[in-house]
């Protein structure tokens, strides 16, 4: 049993994470960042939940780049093969649910 105060979580470096749970090969991690990630495609599906802050999510559909501003409470779902990159606006705390060991 653990209570996690997401809005108080910080990490030593951008995209540092706290592992919350691994269930049937799916991980749930809390990330803190103030820097963009890198363009990537996950090894499976990904659920990306902004818990605190804002994140501009860039993603490609048929090789065309799109973006959406995600605010606290917003969820981005990356289906298999979705190339994407997250750019936080200042600090952000993000809950990521994905296949264990994914990028």
N, C-alpha and C positions, 0 to 999 in steps of 0.2 A: 504494500500500500504506500502510495506517495502522492503528495499534492505538489504540483509544479506551478509556480507563479510566472507564467509566460512573459508578462510585461516587465518582469524584473530580471529575466535571463540575459546574460551577456556571455561572450566567449573571448578568448585571448586573440583570436584572429577572425577575419571575415569568413563566413560560412561555417564557423565552429558550431558544433552540435552537441546536444544532449540526447543520448539514446533513451527513448522512453519504453519501447516494447518491440519485440520481434515475435510475431505470431504466424505460424504456418508459412514461413519464408517471406513475410511482409514486414518491413520495418516502419516504425513511427519515430520520427526524430524532430526535435525542436532546434531550429537554426537561428542564429543571430548573425546579422551582416550589416555592413555599411558600404559594401563594394559590390559591383556586378559579379555574376558568376561567369560561366563561359558557355558558348553555344554547345548544345549537346542533345543527344537522343538517348533516352533511358532504355534499359534492358527490358522494360515492360511498361505498364501503365504507371502514372504518377498523379497523386492528388496533392495540390500545393495550396495551403490555406494561410492567408495573411492574418496573423493574430494581432499584430501591432505595427503601425507605420503604413507606408505605401510602397508599392513595387510596380514598376513598369515592366510588363511581361511582353517580350518579343517572341513571335512564333512564325513558322513558315507553313503556308498552305500552297501546295503546287508550286514550290520555289518562290512564292511571293511573300515578302515579310510584312507582317501585321503587328500591331501592338495594342495593349489594353492596360489602362491604369487600374491596378487592384488596390483596394483600400481594406482597412481592417474589417474582417468578416467575409471578404470575397474569396472565392475558391476557383482555382484554375485546374482543369483536368487535362492532362496530356495523354492522349491515347497512344498506343504502340506506334512508334515511328514519327511522333511529333517532335520536330527540331525546335528548341526554344532556349531562351536565356532570360534570366531575371536581373533587373536593374533596380535596386532599392533607391528610394528617395530619402536621403539621410539614413537613419537606423530603421531596421525592420526585424520583426520576429515572425518566423514562418514555421508552420507545422507541415512536414513532408511525409507522405505515406507512399512507399514504393517497394519494389522487389528488393530483398536483401542483397547488398553488394552492388546495386545499380550505381551508375555514374552520379 
